Amino acid sequence: MSDHNSNDVLRRDPRAEWIARNRLHPLHGTVASSETAEVRGPSGLLRKNPHKVGFIGPNGIKRIDRLKGNAAATGKGRRSGAAKDVQLPLHKVENPDFYIVVVPDMVGGRLTAHDKDVIGQAHKLISGVEGNGAVLAVCFGQSKEEHFDTAGVDRLLLLDDESYEGYCPEQRLEALVQVESAYKPQFWLFPDSVNGGSDLGSRLAARLGERPAVQVWQADNQTVICRGAGGTMDITRNTPRLLMLAEECADPVDETRHEVLPVELDAVPVVIAQLKDQGQVAVDPNAISLAEAEFILSAGNGIHNWDQFHSAASVLGATEGASRVAVDDGFMPRFRQVGATGTWVTARVYLAVGISGAIQHMQGIGQCDKVIAINTDAGCDMVKRAALSVIGDSEAILGELIKLAEDFRAQQSAGGDRDAA
């Protein structure tokens, strides 16, 4: 993965790192299985390979190959010889001496990968401070997250009433000021993102009179290293109380469960009662470029009813995408092509219908958060990549999906009419 020149200066091998990250590359198995293999993320952080058989996690728990080397067994249920699930150790913090407060973005009501990196950084800071510290997560709005425990949250303050829904930075700021008064946290951590973390962190810094550190990609209790000048230089400074962290600032918490004890906050008065968020402005999903779309419905060679596909995209509110085969056959325009030879996408949800998963296409969706596959081939690469797969005829599945979406919207409309009455 790396070598030394005549002056013993450590040299990285970007191509080998790329092969190790690319599961579909023909040399992936050789490179990823190397005992000395190292993969670094875009921030330079050393990444581990938790999927490697025999990998030992930080708590001494060994990764087990539940499929006995047979990936095709995924569609056949648990084999009789498969290992039992391992119960993760519970990390308890009783009577904390201090708190580190994390304010995650919670996009869509769930922790993002960026949020989990920030929580991992919080535990890294706790390990450098004497005493019994706890991570307090302050979340706004409705939460759909079910895994705060494995993400590393010790205490959870969930503010989910109507005054915190939508865009209301002033109201959220008042709640954070009250948290500051009640818990006197050692550090405040925010994701430095366009999803609200950088804005809310800047507002709190101004209110508390703190000089924050932004675009932090490495931090300990003494110094932080920040990206500056558009990411072309590093800036080192003493660690302040308030940090806004870049992606991959630290490894997320792994192989421990945390208590997630709920905490409460005294009622926060409404700051500006006259303001009310009316929701996002309706935008045609197909007017959004593929590179910026958050929800993409993508068609491949398995689509035969194109009118139904367009209807499904309209009902679901998804931006349309396509594989190279569908574009070459003339069913979709060239600017809708997803992949290394088309557009690289970073959608939160990528729904692939009838796409087997050529290597160029898989490269193009590498940064998508959640991939859902609809396919008749249970062994195709897209199904292996997907977080959720549905095996069956695409026309029948899309038809049922359209019906469910229409029924859901009808129920929402009926509920809104009753509330208005």
C-alpha positions, -999 to 999 in steps of 0.1 A, spaced: 0 0 0 29 23 7 67 22 2 98 41 11 122 59 -12 160 62 -7 155 89 20 130 68 40 101 91 32 68 74 34 50 74 0 14 66 -6 1 46 -35 -31 63 -46 -39 36 -72 -36 8 -46 -57 27 -22 -84 32 -49 -83 -5 -57 -87 -14 -20 -118 8 -18 -133 -5 -51 -149 -39 -43 -155 -46 -79 -120 -41 -92 -104 -74 -104 -74 -68 -81 -95 -58 -50 -92 -92 -33 -54 -92 -36 -49 -57 -23 -76 -56 4 -64 -89 19 -29 -77 24 -19 -75 61 -2 -42 54 -30 -27 34 -39 9 43 -67 30 29 -69 67 36 -100 88 31 -100 122 13 -90 139 46 -60 117 50 -75 97 79 -65 60 80 -95 39 73 -99 3 85 -115 -25 66 -142 -38 90 -155 -63 64 -122 -82 62 -125 -117 77 -106 -119 109 -106 -81 115 -103 -74 152 -122 -43 163 -112 -19 191 -129 -40 217 -113 -73 207 -144 -86 189 -135 -105 158 -154 -101 125 -170 -134 114 -177 -146 79 -213 -155 84 -216 -168 48 -186 -191 50 -172 -174 19 -204 -180 -1 -219 -146 -11 -248 -163 -30 -262 -175 3 -276 -140 10 -308 -149 -7 -312 -182 10 -315 -172 47 -291 -181 75 -272 -213 70 -272 -238 98 -234 -235 103 -235 -197 106 -222 -180 137 -246 -165 162 -249 -127 166 -224 -112 190 -239 -91 218 -219 -58 219 -206 -46 252 -226 -19 269 -207 13 277 -222 30 308 -215 65 321 -228 70 356 -228 105 371 -207 122 344 -180 146 355 -184 166 323 -202 166 290 -193 170 253 -223 182 234 -229 171 198 -255 187 176 -260 164 146 -277 175 114 -302 146 115 -310 149 78 -343 131 73 -346 124 110 -316 101 110 -279 103 118 -258 109 87 -223 94 82 -210 129 90 -229 130 123 -214 96 133 -179 109 125 -185 139 148 -198 116 176 -166 95 171 -146 127 175 -164 135 208 -154 101 223 -118 108 211 -118 141 230 -133 124 261 -104 99 262 -80 128 265 -96 144 295 -94 132 331 -127 122 346 -159 104 336 -172 121 305 -204 116 285 -215 125 250 -248 144 250 -266 146 216 -290 174 211 -315 166 183 -342 188 168 -374 177 151 -389 143 146 -364 115 149 -365 82 130 -331 71 142 -331 37 159 -294 32 165 -283 60 188 -268 33 210 -243 19 185 -235 54 172 -220 63 206 -247 85 223 -246 84 261 -273 110 268 -300 122 244 -319 155 244 -347 152 218 -365 185 211 -393 174 188 -422 197 194 -436 219 166 -415 250 176 -383 232 164 -397 219 131 -385 233 98 -362 263 96 -361 279 130 -324 287 139 -334 314 164 -355 289 184 -328 262 182 -302 287 193 -322 296 225 -324 259 233 -286 255 229 -280 285 251 -301 268 278 -281 236 274 -249 257 279 -264 270 311 -276 237 324 -247 214 315 -216 236 310 -202 213 283 -164 209 279 -168 211 241 -194 219 216 -192 198 183 -211 205 151 -208 190 116 -194 217 93 -221 211 66 -247 229 45 -274 210 63 -275 234 92 -245 225 113 -223 253 103 -250 279 105 -262 269 140 -226 265 152 -217 300 140 -248 315 157 -239 298 190 -203 309 188 -214 345 184 -238 342 213 -212 326 236 -183 349 225 -163 319 214 -139 318 184 -148 285 167 -126 262 147 -141 254 113 -134 227 87 -116 207 114 -103 173 102 -80 164 130 -84 173 167 -73 165 202 -75 183 235 -45 205 227 -45 213 190 -68 212 160 -59 211 123 -83 229 100 -86 230 62 -80 265 48 -78 283 15 -104 260 -1 -87 229 12 -53 238 -2 -36 244 32 -38 233 68 -41 256 98 -30 245 132 -43 262 164 -52 256 200 -84 236 205 -113 260 212 -145 250 230 -166 251 198 -156 230 168 -172 225 134 -159 193 120 -153 181 84 -163 147 72 -140 118 82 -126 138 112 -125 106 132 -136 70 130 -172 65 140 -179 45 172 -176 8 165 -185 -23 185 -199 -8 216 -234 0 227 -242 31 247 -270 38 271 -288 67 253 -304 79 285 -330 106 278 -326 140 294 -350 169 295 -347 206 292 -369 233 308 -394 248 285 -378 272 261 -399 303 254 -409 309 217 -385 334 203 -405 348 173 -440 335 174 -450 353 142 -426 332 121 -437 299 107 -419 276 83 -443 268 54 -420 240 41 -399 238 10 -409 254 -22 -422 227 -47 -396 221 -74 -398 197 -104 -373 169 -95 -362 166 -131 -352 203 -130 -325 193 -105 -292 181 -119 -282 145 -111 -251 157 -93 -272 177 -68 -303 153 -65 -309 137 -31 -334 110 -44 -328 93 -77 -349 67 -94 -326 51 -120 -336 28 -149 -316 1 -166 -321 -26 -192 -347 -43 -170 -372 -15 -176 -398 -23 -203 -427 -1 -194 -412 34 -196 -444 52 -191 -448 35 -158 -412 44 -149 -418 81 -155 -451 79 -135 -432 63 -106 -406 90 -106 -433 117 -106 -453 100 -78 -422 95 -56 -408 129 -63 -375 115 -76 -350 127 -101 -347 104 -131 -314 86 -139 -304 58 -162 -277 33 -169 -255 36 -200 -275 8 -217 -308 26 -213 -292 58 -227 -275 40 -257 -308 24 -266 -324 59 -268 -348 55 -239 -332 83 -218 -312 114 -227 -274 114 -223 -274 139 -194 -294 114 -174 -267 88 -175 -252 78 -141 -217 64 -138 -180 71 -144 -188 78 -181 -218 99 -171 -225 118 -139 -211 110 -105 -240 112 -80 -241 117 -42 -278 110 -35 -291 102 -1 -313 75 -17 -305 58 -50 -332 34 -63 -318 13 -91 -345 -6 -112 -333 -33 -136 -296 -23 -133 -271 -52 -129 -242 -29 -119 -214 -25 -144 -182 -13 -128 -185 22 -143 -220 26 -129 -209 13 -94 -181 39 -94 -206 67 -102 -228 58 -72 -200 52 -48 -209 82 -26 -246 75 -23 -258 70 13 -285 43 7 -288 22 -24 -320 2 -31 -321 -24 -59 -350 -39 -78 -338 -68 -99 -346 -103 -110 -310 -114 -105 -302 -120 -68 -265 -123 -75 -259 -92 -95 -234 -66 -83 -261 -39 -77 -279 -63 -53 -247 -69 -34 -241 -32 -31 -276 -23 -20 -287 -18 16 -322 -31 6 -330 -54 -24 -363 -65 -39 -360 -95 -62 -388 -97 -87 -403 -83 -119 -397 -45 -120 -431 -37 -136 -451 -54 -109 -429 -39 -81 -431 -4 -95 -469 -7 -99 -473 -17 -62 -449 11 -52 -469 37 -71 -501 25 -54 -486 27 -20 -473 62 -26 -507 74 -39 -525 58 -9 -500 75 15 -505 109 0 -543 104 0 -541 96 38 -520 127 44 -545 149 25 -574 135 44 -556 141 77 -548 177 67 -585 183 58 -596 170 93 -571 192 110 -583 223 91 -619 215 100 
